[in-house]
Amino acid sequence: MKNVSFSVLLIFVGFNLFGQDSLFNKKWQVDISGFVDIFYAYDFSKPQGNIRQPFLYNHNRHNEFNVNLAFIKAAVTNDHYRANLALQSGTYVIDNYAAEQGVIKNILEANVGIALSKNKKIWLDAGIFPSHIGFESAISADNWTLTRSLLAENSPYFLSGAKVSYEVNQQWTILALVCNGWQRIQRVEGNNLLSFGTQVVYKPTDKTLFNWSTFVGTDDADAQRRMRYFNNLYLQSWFSDKVGIIAGFDFGYQQEQVKSAHYVAWWSPVGILQYKISDQWNTALRGEYYHDPSSIIISTSSPIGFKTAGISYNVDYHPSSNLVCRLELRYLSSKDAIFEQSTTPKDKNTFVASSIAMKF
C-alpha cells in the first residue's frame, strides 16, 4: 500500500512540475473529484448468503448497509492533452472486477489522451476507461434508476485499450477502439486476439440522442476461441422539461463452439420513463426483458437458460445538486427457477434498494 501511495504521489508531483514549466508553454489544470454511494437492499427471497443474485453487480448485498462504489479522481488537462486517474473501492468492485488480479481492480480510470487536430475535435485516448456501450454507468447518480438494467449489468462497464473519437459537428460523434476484451483490463490468459468496437452518436436536437455501439472479439483463450458480435442501440429523448424516455435494445451472437459455423444469440430490450415532479423530486418506471437461452452471458443451471422479465419503480430526492437519496422497488420473473433464496431457487424475485450518493 505504501508503494501505491508513493507512485500516486510521484504522478501528482510530475503533473505539478509540468504545470510550472510546460514543454508546450501551457499550464496544466488539475481537478480533483469523487463519489460515494452508500446503500441498503432487502431481498424478499432471503438468499442464504449476503450476495443477492449472481448476475447483478451493483447494490448486490442482502439486508446489510454497504458501499456500492466510492472513488477519488484526478483529471488533468492541457490545451491539447488530458489524463484521468481514479481509484475505487466497494462491493461493485468486488463483484464486477472479480476476473482482475491484485490492486489493478481498484483502478476505475487510468488513461491519457492527445488531441490529433488543432480544433480538438479528434482525440486519441489510451488506458483504462469507461465502456462506450450503454446508457448506464457505474456512477448511480448519473442514471435514471438506482439499480442497473439487466442489459447494463451484463455488458461491459469498462474497457482497456485505445480509442479515437471524432466530433464531426454538434450533431454527430463517432468512435473506434481496440481493447483487451469484453470488460477486461488484462487479456484472458492464452488469448492473443485483440477486440474491437465502434460508436456512433447522433443528436438531432438538444433533447434527443441516438446511440449505436458495437463490440467484435472473443472472451476465450485461442484454443477455445468463439467469436462474439454485439450491438447496443438506444434512444434518449425529453418530450418536455418534466417527461423523458430511454428505449434500449442489446443483441449479440457468438459461435456455439470453436471454429463452428453455427451461432447462438441473446437479446434484451428495456424502456425507462422518467417524470420530474419538481427540482428536487423525480420518479422513474422501467420495464425490461433479457433473453439468453444458451447462457452465453448469464450462466444458469436451467436447460432453457436465462429468460427473465422485470419491472421497477423508483423515487429520487435531490436535497442539493450533488446529493441524491433514492428508493427503488424491483420485481423479476423468470421462465425457470433461477433466483437465489433461503431454500430452493424460485422463478420470482422481489427486492427493495435504497441509496444515499454524493458527488464532490
C-alpha positions, 0 to 999 in steps of 0.5 A: 500500500505504501508503494501505491501511495508513493507512485500516486504521489510521484504522478501528482508531483510530475503533473505539478512540475509540468504545470510550472514549466510546460514543454508546450508553454501551457499550464496544466489544470488539475481537478480533483473529484469523487463519489460515494454511494452508500446503500441498503437492499432487502431481498424478499427471497432471503438468499442464504448468503449476503450476495443477492443474485449472481448476475447483478453487480451493483447494490448486490448485498442482502439486508446489510448497509454497504458501499456500492462504489466510492472513488477519488479522481484526478483529471488533468488537462492541457490545451491539447492533452488530458489524463484521468486517474481514479481509484475505487473501492466497494462491493461493485468492485468486488463483484464486477472486477472479480476476473482482475488480479491484485490492486489493478481492480481498484483502478476505475480510470487510468488513461491519457489522451492527445488531441490529433487536430488543432480544433480538438475535435479528434482525440486519441485516448489510451488506458483504462476507461469507461465502456462506450456501450450503454446508457448506464454507468457505474456512477448511480447518480448519473442514471435514471434508476438506482439499480442497473438494467439487466442489459447494463449489468451484463455488458461491459462497464469498462474497457482497456485499450485505445480509442479515437473519437471524432466530433464531426459537428454538434450533431454527430460523434463517432468512435473506434477502439481496440481493447483487451476484451469484453470488460477486461483490463488484462487479456484472458490468459492464452488469448492473443486476439485483440477486440474491437468496437465502434460508436456512433452518436447522433443528436438531432436536437438538444433533447434527443440522442441516438446511440449505436455501439458495437463490440467484435472479439472473443472472451476465450483463450485461442484454443477455445476461441468463439467469436462474439458480435454485439450491438447496443442501440438506444434512444434518449429523448425529453418530450418536455422539461418534466417527461423523458424516455430511454428505449434500449435494445442489446443483441449479440451472437457468438459461435456455439463452439470453436471454429463452428459455423453455427451461432447462438444469440441473446437479446434484451430490450428495456424502456425507462420513463422518467417524470420530474415532479419538481427540482428536487423530486423525480420518479422513474418506471422501467420495464425490461426483458433479457433473453439468453437461452444458451447462457452465453452471458448469464450462466444458469443451471436451467436447460432453457437458460436465462429468460427473465422479465422485470419491472421497477419503480423508483423515487429520487430526492435531490436535497442539493445538486450533488446529493441524491437519496433514492428508493427503488422497488424491483420485481423479476420473473423468470421462465425457470427457477433461477433466483437465489433464496433461503431454500430452493431457487424460485422463478420470482424475485422481489427486492427493495434498494435504497441509496444515499450518493454524493458527488464532490 
